[in-house]
Amino acid sequence: MNTVLRTELRDRTAVLTLDRPGQLNAIGSETASRLKQALADIRANDDVRALVITGAGRAFSAGADLGEIESFTTPGQFRDFVGRLTEAFALLEDFPKPSVAAVHGFAFGGGLELALACDLRVAERGTRLGLPEMKLGVLPGAGGTQRLPRLLPPAIAKQMILTGEPIDAERAHALGLVNELAEPGGALKTAEALAAKLTAGAPLALAAGKRLIDYGLGMDLEAAIAYERETVAVLFCTEDRTEGLKAFRERRPGDFRGV
Ligand SMILES: CCCCCCCCCCCCC[C@H](O)CC(=O)SCCNC(=O)CCNC(=O)[C@H](O)C(C)(C)COP(=O)(O)OP(=O)(O)OC[C@H]1O[C@@H](n2cnc3c(N)ncnc32)[C@H](O)[C@@H]1OP(=O)(O)O
């Protein structure tokens, strides 16, 4: 069986590589299962503070495995397929460690949806990002219709979803969908450099910051501010807070232990 996913630990960053280059890293049930297991392993590893997801070969991912989808004979099979895969997306989005998608070549369909479930995105110039499901007679089924309009102006997201036409990395960066542009061949290196900045943070503050931003967006402002205040109060009682102030006074990076 071909390896569909590789995990490498590089200092405090885990690099997950979708590894089906012959099929442009199309994501099937096997990939999703391996990704879920990899996320569980990384979550349990306190030495890992950030996650980078990238693709082998000439693409990030061309989306859900159309060969596998074509093999389905009942709507229930597709519903189960999407359900299993989108469950993994929820794991990724609620992951307590920040994630960066290193995107190149193509991020289409479920591939873009995977990148949207990451916290940050780095894309090489010339990368094409799109949700072509409409051209297949289906819809983005792993969060694309919900996450894209939360990251792009809704009218731009609607145009991408209803036309199925991709945009390039330069336009995605100008619109704020991509955090950093990289030169051709440089997405992974740029993403790892961004992840290294994230790993300098205190683990509890990183997890709480992600949660506050993600959940706060869906709350009314007054409740969200109260949520922030409570969270800040809890973090004030951590050893990491004491270490952070001590490190500042001693002009050195904080040595945070997540306690
Ligand atoms: C941690 C959490 C992660 C959890 C798992 C993530 C789940 C993701 C899945 C979500 C579930 C479904 C919901 C989703 O919204 C539905 C979809 O994604 S539908 C698929 C959408 N994608 C597409 O329509 C893109 C299809 N591909 C293309 O248009 C073109 O290949 C391309 C990308 C424009 C590139 O074109 P070319 O450069 O010409 O390359 P080829 O077309 O010749 O392709 C090369 C080779 O790859 C095979 N291939 C390409 N795309 C797919 C694919 N999606 N599935 C399977 N195989 C694919 C292609 O057949 C060629 O293979 P060969 O014929 O040479 O054997």
The ligand as an SDF file (V2000), in Angstrom:
LIG
                    3D

 66 68  0  0  0  0  0  0  0  0999 V2000
   -6.5790   16.6190    8.7820 C   0  0  0  0  0  0  0  0  0  0  0  0
   -7.9290   16.7230    8.1740 C   0  0  0  0  0  0  0  0  0  0  0  0
   -8.0350   16.2270    6.7040 C   0  0  0  0  0  0  0  0  0  0  0  0
   -9.2300   15.3350    6.4640 C   0  0  0  0  0  0  0  0  0  0  0  0
   -9.3410   14.7930    5.0800 C   0  0  0  0  0  0  0  0  0  0  0  0
   -9.6690   15.8730    4.0450 C   0  0  0  0  0  0  0  0  0  0  0  0
  -10.9510   15.5860    3.3050 C   0  0  0  0  0  0  0  0  0  0  0  0
  -11.0130   16.2200    1.9040 C   0  0  0  0  0  0  0  0  0  0  0  0
  -12.1450   15.6510    1.0430 C   0  0  0  0  0  0  0  0  0  0  0  0
  -13.4980   16.3210    1.3430 C   0  0  0  0  0  0  0  0  0  0  0  0
  -14.6800   15.4550    1.0580 C   0  0  0  0  0  0  0  0  0  0  0  0
  -15.4670   15.7630   -0.2000 C   0  0  0  0  0  0  0  0  0  0  0  0
  -15.8430   17.1570   -0.3290 C   0  0  0  0  0  0  0  0  0  0  0  0
  -15.0450   17.8710   -1.4090 C   0  0  0  0  0  0  0  0  0  0  0  0
  -15.4760   19.1930   -1.4310 O   0  0  0  0  0  0  0  0  0  0  0  0
  -15.3120   17.2090   -2.7900 C   0  0  0  0  0  0  0  0  0  0  0  0
  -14.1300   17.2620   -3.7200 C   0  0  0  0  0  0  0  0  0  0  0  0
  -13.0100   17.5830   -3.3520 O   0  0  0  0  0  0  0  0  0  0  0  0
  -14.4800   16.7410   -5.3340 S   0  0  0  0  0  0  0  0  0  0  0  0
  -12.8920   16.8700   -6.1580 C   0  0  0  0  0  0  0  0  0  0  0  0
  -12.5860   18.2970   -6.4940 C   0  0  0  0  0  0  0  0  0  0  0  0
  -11.3410   18.3630   -7.2620 N   0  0  0  0  0  0  0  0  0  0  0  0
  -11.3230   18.4530   -8.6120 C   0  0  0  0  0  0  0  0  0  0  0  0
  -12.3380   18.4740   -9.2550 O   0  0  0  0  0  0  0  0  0  0  0  0
   -9.9650   18.5380   -9.2670 C   0  0  0  0  0  0  0  0  0  0  0  0
   -9.8090   17.3760  -10.2860 C   0  0  0  0  0  0  0  0  0  0  0  0
   -8.5000   17.4610  -10.9520 N   0  0  0  0  0  0  0  0  0  0  0  0
   -8.2620   18.3740  -11.9420 C   0  0  0  0  0  0  0  0  0  0  0  0
   -9.0700   19.1970  -12.2950 O   0  0  0  0  0  0  0  0  0  0  0  0
   -6.8810   18.3250  -12.5630 C   0  0  0  0  0  0  0  0  0  0  0  0
   -6.2900   17.0940  -12.1980 O   0  0  0  0  0  0  0  0  0  0  0  0
   -5.9630   19.4780  -12.1200 C   0  0  0  0  0  0  0  0  0  0  0  0
   -5.9200   19.5570  -10.6090 C   0  0  0  0  0  0  0  0  0  0  0  0
   -6.4480   20.7770  -12.7340 C   0  0  0  0  0  0  0  0  0  0  0  0
   -4.5520   19.1770  -12.6350 C   0  0  0  0  0  0  0  0  0  0  0  0
   -4.6340   18.9240  -14.0430 O   0  0  0  0  0  0  0  0  0  0  0  0
   -3.3600   18.2960  -14.7790 P   0  0  0  0  0  0  0  0  0  0  0  0
   -2.1460   19.0280  -14.4180 O   0  0  0  0  0  0  0  0  0  0  0  0
   -3.7500   18.1780  -16.2300 O   0  0  0  0  0  0  0  0  0  0  0  0
   -3.2080   16.8350  -14.1630 O   0  0  0  0  0  0  0  0  0  0  0  0
   -4.1690   15.5650  -14.4590 P   0  0  0  0  0  0  0  0  0  0  0  0
   -5.5880   15.9830  -14.5220 O   0  0  0  0  0  0  0  0  0  0  0  0
   -3.5820   14.7880  -15.5840 O   0  0  0  0  0  0  0  0  0  0  0  0
   -4.0130   14.7490  -13.0830 O   0  0  0  0  0  0  0  0  0  0  0  0
   -2.8020   14.0400  -12.8140 C   0  0  0  0  0  0  0  0  0  0  0  0
   -3.2060   12.7230  -12.1910 C   0  0  0  0  0  0  0  0  0  0  0  0
   -3.8940   12.9920  -10.9160 O   0  0  0  0  0  0  0  0  0  0  0  0
   -5.1730   12.4070  -10.9660 C   0  0  0  0  0  0  0  0  0  0  0  0
   -6.1140   13.2590  -10.2210 N   0  0  0  0  0  0  0  0  0  0  0  0
   -6.2490   14.5770  -10.3170 C   0  0  0  0  0  0  0  0  0  0  0  0
   -7.2100   15.0300   -9.4780 N   0  0  0  0  0  0  0  0  0  0  0  0
   -7.7120   13.9150   -8.8460 C   0  0  0  0  0  0  0  0  0  0  0  0
   -8.7450   13.7040   -7.8530 C   0  0  0  0  0  0  0  0  0  0  0  0
   -9.4240   14.7130   -7.3150 N   0  0  0  0  0  0  0  0  0  0  0  0
   -8.9960   12.4340   -7.4710 N   0  0  0  0  0  0  0  0  0  0  0  0
   -8.2770   11.3900   -7.9890 C   0  0  0  0  0  0  0  0  0  0  0  0
   -7.2720   11.5150   -8.9170 N   0  0  0  0  0  0  0  0  0  0  0  0
   -7.0120   12.7950   -9.3230 C   0  0  0  0  0  0  0  0  0  0  0  0
   -5.5150   12.3240  -12.4310 C   0  0  0  0  0  0  0  0  0  0  0  0
   -6.5140   11.3460  -12.6240 O   0  0  0  0  0  0  0  0  0  0  0  0
   -4.1880   11.9440  -13.0240 C   0  0  0  0  0  0  0  0  0  0  0  0
   -3.9670   10.5810  -12.7480 O   0  0  0  0  0  0  0  0  0  0  0  0
   -3.6640    9.5730  -13.9660 P   0  0  0  0  0  0  0  0  0  0  0  0
   -4.8730    9.6810  -14.8670 O   0  0  0  0  0  0  0  0  0  0  0  0
   -2.4060   10.0940  -14.6040 O   0  0  0  0  0  0  0  0  0  0  0  0
   -3.5170    8.2320  -13.3150 O   0  0  0  0  0  0  0  0  0  0  0  0
  1  2  1  0
  2  3  1  0
  3  4  1  0
  4  5  1  0
  5  6  1  0
  6  7  1  0
  7  8  1  0
  8  9  1  0
  9 10  1  0
 10 11  1  0
 11 12  1  0
 12 13  1  0
 13 14  1  0
 14 15  1  0
 14 16  1  0
 16 17  1  0
 17 18  2  0
 17 19  1  0
 19 20  1  0
 20 21  1  0
 21 22  1  0
 22 23  1  0
 23 24  2  0
 23 25  1  0
 25 26  1  0
 26 27  1  0
 27 28  1  0
 28 29  2  0
 28 30  1  0
 30 31  1  0
 30 32  1  0
 32 33  1  0
 32 34  1  0
 32 35  1  0
 35 36  1  0
 36 37  1  0
 37 38  2  0
 37 39  1  0
 37 40  1  0
 40 41  1  0
 41 42  2  0
 41 43  1  0
 41 44  1  0
 44 45  1  0
 45 46  1  0
 46 47  1  0
 46 61  1  0
 47 48  1  0
 48 49  1  0
 48 59  1  0
 49 50  1  0
 49 58  1  0
 50 51  2  0
 51 52  1  0
 52 53  1  0
 52 58  2  0
 53 54  1  0
 53 55  2  0
 55 56  1  0
 56 57  2  0
 57 58  1  0
 59 60  1  0
 59 61  1  0
 61 62  1  0
 62 63  1  0
 63 64  2  0
 63 65  1  0
 63 66  1  0
M  END
$$$$
